[in-house]
Amino acid sequence: LKETILGSEVAIKVKYNFVNVVTDSVSIRTMDFNMTVVPSIEASFMGGGELLDKYLRDQTLGKIEDGKEMNIESATVKFTINENGEASEVTISESSKDVEIDKILLEAICNMPNWKPAQDHQGKKVKQDFRFNIGFLMGC
């Protein structure tokens, strides 16, 4: 796993013996799950999560016309925090369906203060991908 490329999806399948305590019978069961490979030390926003939340709220919801934010069903911005702690490769992966709101979202991420970059298991600074989701999902 140490050689796996950061950001890769790893599928894991585990087979195990399950003992039924009532019947004392043994059956083979399988458990499947997926994991994304993340750096040993993940990138972090200077000042922590609360300051990141405040920054994003101020730079997004704080700039969207009153009442218009309630019409955002969902929007997602994908970005990478590079080895220098800068936001790069910023893209809208799911549009808000409003050009002005998408522009506000992109500007907020592109102009974000630098982060403390991620590090691999050897202490080398590495890139890490993130997603910023905004919106009000209706229904189940």
Secondary structure, 3 states (H helix, E strand, C coil): CCCCCCCCEEEEEEEEEEECCCCCCEEEEEEEEEEECCCCECCEECCCHHHHHHHHHHHCHHHCCCCHHHHCCCEEEEEEECCCCCEEEEEEEECCCCHHHHHHHHHHHHCCCCEECEECCCCCEECEEEEEEECCCCCC
